Amino acid sequence: MKSKDEKRFQFIGNVVMIIMTVFAVADLPTVSVRMAMAIAGVLPVLIIYPFVQNNFVKGITLGGIKG
């Protein structure tokens, strides 16, 4: 008869195997689609940062002061 720990370990192993199978079968986007998603995620930051740069630097400076 298996102990509780052995059953728990077997259950976790089964869950990991199922997750690995699901991700192995899933169609991953091509490299060009992944690069487009990366640009879409970074572009807003690159556009907004120059306008809020002074506030960003002030916030870091104020946060670093002990008082």
C-alpha positions as CSV (number, residue, x, y, z in Angstrom):
1,M,0.0,0.0,0.0
2,K,1.3,3.4,-0.9
3,S,1.8,6.1,1.6
4,K,0.3,9.6,1.3
5,D,3.5,11.1,0.1
6,E,4.0,8.5,-2.6
7,K,0.4,9.1,-3.8
8,R,0.9,12.9,-3.8
9,F,4.2,12.6,-5.7
10,Q,2.6,10.3,-8.3
11,F,-0.3,12.8,-8.7
12,I,2.1,15.7,-9.2
13,G,4.0,13.7,-11.7
14,N,0.9,12.9,-13.6
15,V,-0.2,16.6,-13.6
16,V,3.3,17.6,-14.9
17,M,3.1,15.0,-17.7
18,I,-0.4,16.3,-18.8
19,I,0.9,19.9,-18.9
20,M,3.9,18.9,-20.9
21,T,1.8,17.0,-23.3
22,V,-0.6,19.9,-23.8
23,F,2.2,22.4,-24.5
24,A,4.0,20.0,-26.8
25,V,0.9,19.5,-28.9
26,A,-0.1,23.2,-28.9
27,D,0.9,25.2,-32.0
28,L,3.3,27.9,-31.0
29,P,3.4,31.1,-33.0
30,T,6.2,31.6,-35.6
31,V,9.2,33.6,-34.8
32,S,7.9,36.6,-36.8
33,V,4.6,36.6,-34.8
34,R,6.5,36.4,-31.5
35,M,8.7,39.4,-32.6
36,A,5.6,41.4,-33.6
37,M,4.1,40.7,-30.1
38,A,7.4,41.8,-28.4
39,I,7.4,45.1,-30.4
40,A,3.7,45.6,-29.6
41,G,4.5,45.2,-25.9
42,V,7.5,47.4,-25.8
43,L,6.4,50.2,-28.2
44,P,4.0,51.9,-25.7
45,V,6.7,52.1,-23.1
46,L,9.1,53.6,-25.6
47,I,6.6,56.2,-26.7
48,I,5.4,57.3,-23.2
49,Y,8.7,57.2,-21.4
50,P,10.2,60.4,-22.9
51,F,7.2,62.4,-21.7
52,V,7.2,61.1,-18.1
53,Q,11.0,60.8,-17.7
54,N,11.3,63.8,-15.3
55,N,8.6,62.4,-13.0
56,F,10.2,59.0,-13.2
57,V,13.6,60.3,-12.1
58,K,12.1,62.4,-9.3
59,G,10.2,59.4,-8.0
60,I,13.4,57.3,-7.9
61,T,15.3,60.1,-6.3
62,L,12.6,60.7,-3.6
63,G,12.4,57.0,-2.9
64,G,16.1,56.7,-2.3
65,I,16.3,59.5,0.3
66,K,16.3,58.3,3.9
67,G,14.4,60.5,6.2
